[in-house]
Amino acid sequence: MQQDLPSLDELDNLQPKVPLRVYSEDGVLIGEFGQERRSLVKLVDTPADLKHAVLAIEDARFYEHGAVDVVGILRAGLANLGSGERGQGASTISMQLARDLFLTKDKTFTRKLREIMVAYKIEAVRSKDDILELYLNQIYLGQRAYGFASAARVYYGKELKDVTLAEAAMLAGLPKAPATFNPVVNPKRARLRQTYILKRMQELGYIDNKQYEAAIAEPLKLALGTSATPASKPYAEYAAEMVRQEMVAQYGEAAYTKGLVVSTTLNYATQILAWTAVRTSLLEYDRKHDYRGPEGSMVLPEDEDEQENAIEAALERHPDADALPSAVVLSASAREVRAMTGDGETHRISGAGLRFAARSLRNDAPAGLRLRPGSIIRLSLADTKKPEISQLPEVQGSLVALRPQDGAIKALVGGFDFQVNHFNRASQAIRQPGSAFKPFVYSAALEKGVGPATLVNDAPFSRKLDPNRDEVWQPKNDDGVSSGPITLRSGLKKSKNQVAVRVLDFIGVPYARDYITRFGFEQKQMPPYLPLALGAGDSTPLQLAGGYAVFANGGFKVTPYLIREVRDGNGKQLRATKVLQAGIDAPRVLSEANAFIMHSLLKGVAQNGTAYQTNQLGRTDIGGKTGTTNQIRDAWFAGYQHELVAISWVGFDQPRSLGSSGAGAQLALPQWMRFMKPALKDIPYYEMPEPSDVVKIGGEWYFRSAQPGQGFVSGIDMQNAAWPTTEEASTADADESEAEGATAPTSHEDDPTASNSASNFPKRRDR
């Protein structure tokens, strides 16, 4: 036996397995990973009531005997001989620790002998206080909680130092049989065990009669499943999972046991706002479409007990989604549906609660749509007194927000519900950004002498992209209207595709691809042809956030990051993210003039362009761009204020049309606004300083180095432009003017350097 037992060195270096924990910047536990949920606590920090409760029930003579309580063993042995069974033990705390760390729980004399031998070896290298401390941190207490500090959080939602005498006695009753005396599963048995322990504490002089009576009278208040406990849903699972993956990549499987504590940049209040915005938007979209029928079905056993077990097993394949738990229909009619959820509770749905699924309750409903006993459905329990039949949205969405000054991610939502689908659409979904990509092309154009006042021919465009094929590419404007010559500012505000394509054609695709890498994109993400102007490349929402941070912070490249620091179980710092700050040590990738004019252009989009709805926020310091891809498969809004960049996306995982009301301004922008309105509540107004290398002429901004007559490109592809009538032109000029009163040049005569234009164009004779 001695050969199979642990060495003295092993016993002297015992360390409990502590899970990986992930926290928000404001100290909220947003993720915990590891088979054993455990928090370490020093013996000196353990409440006296808990120590006394454990000693009273587990080993009253702990500080008197050496590893083995001979009197206790004799008592247990006589009891077992009398019954003819081996059911009663007499394990001391040292023996329990030995068994828990190194042995099985088989009730055999051989195992008991090994237990005794290991217990003696433990006491040879550890003090009594050390052994008790290790025991209090090591022992399993149910609900995946190991150690009393973790159990206090799981069962009561509080720190160990804050538990009451009654709560301490309840916890002390768990080591013997965590399942049997679990107050969640068996509150009656847990109460009996608690009473017995309190009585023992009184007999041993740890508490007096008054304390005993008060503890007995204290009601049981469990916090399991509330927001106060790690067992609850923290609404930041996608971000926590990103951290878990990175920690496992760096530390391997040891990441789950060495007690790593990861502090993230996430702000929990901001995260809740983002989660609420995405969830509300997706549910709202889904409710505008038809009920799709049950998620699945099962055969209901006739026996009531068997039925409940079968339902529990069936619903394991349909995990709950917060306030949309799965349920099995017990009975169904046009007037009422009875359904049981996984916790065994039966809900009655009637009246308005049936309205969404009314078609599925008709006798002539198709087989796949009809609700019948055994159908697996979703219930909306937002109002527990009035449950409704609902469904999980097929449409998905994401929202990521970061601080543009350093790239710190403040909120990240990767989908409707992590428990249902782990795929992180904020960081993993590679989608076409559509028109949300145009500002990067326009920024590149500014460096080629193009400006907000440059006239671009918004006319039909065609080009063979592949010389080996006969196919001709003909991009269209979303509104189907070609406006003729309009300013670059107006083209961006109205998201004119023909304008963006001509701008890219003028500056050259190779130049644009190289230029746009400064925003954090790789050239391989950008196709080497003109559809790039319309967002035909690839991007994740997180990458797009990094790109828009450059516009928000005045032209500096920052890298989005989530992990602030990592510490080990002893508090030693293992890693700290080196952060570059805009205006301090982050590289400048846009000139002050470029950043300023791009901000002016994007403010125009937000105030009186495709994103005019942002005016409902009551701010004039918002910039952004809507985006919608071909066949309305992706809806985007990328927007910012100086302190916060947020990217909103809505679409299907398997791309398909979102419908006629699925454009970026109709889906992604409202989702963005739901988040940004409360997120910016206490953020002061910001006005970007006017740099010295810009000049304002006629109400419009120019590079000082590219003014009319001095290198400014006055027009692009204007040789065949169809000029509007006087009335149309007046309307267009009014529409093109910026909120601050900018007016565009009316003809090439306003710019004597017509040779700098993409091509010469005729005078506007009608004016």
Secondary structure, 3 states (H helix, E strand, C coil): CHHHCCCHHHHHCCCCCECEEEECCCCCEEEEECCCEECCCCHHHCCHHHHHHHHHHHCCCCCCCCCCCHHHHHHHHHHHHHHCCCCCCCCCHHHHHHHHHHCCCCCCHHHHHHHHHHHHHHHHHCCHHHHHHHHHHHCECCCCEECHHHHHHHHHCCCHHHCCHHHHHHHHCCCCCCCCCCCCCCHHHHHHHHHHHHHHHHHCCCCCHHHHHHHHHCCCCCCCCCCCCCCCCCCCHHHHHHHHHHHHHHHHHHHHCECCEEEECCCHHHHHHHHHHHHHHHHHHHHCCCCCCCCEECCCCCCHHHHHHHHHHHHCCCCCECCECEEEEEEECCCEEEEEECCCCEEEEEHHHHHHHHHHHCCCCCCCCCCCCCEEEEEECCCCCCCEEECCCCCEEEEEEECCCCCEEEEEECCCCCCCCCCCCCCCCCECCHHHHHHHHHHHHHCCCCCCCCEEEECCCCECCCCCCCCCECCCCCCCCCCEEEEHHHHHHCCCHHHHHHHHHHHCHHHHHHHHHHHCCCHHHCCCCHHHHHCCCCECHHHHHHHHHHHHCCCECCCCECEEEEECCCCCEEEECCCCCCCCCCCECCCHHHHHHHHHHHHHHHHHCCCHHHHHHCCCCCEEEEEECHHHCEEEEEEEECCEEEEEEEECCCCCCCCCCCCCCCCHHHHHHHHHHHHCCCCCCCCCCCCCCEEEECCEEEECCCECCEECCCEECCCCCCCCCHHHHHHHHHHHCCCCCCCCCCCHHHCCCHHHCCCCCCCCCCC
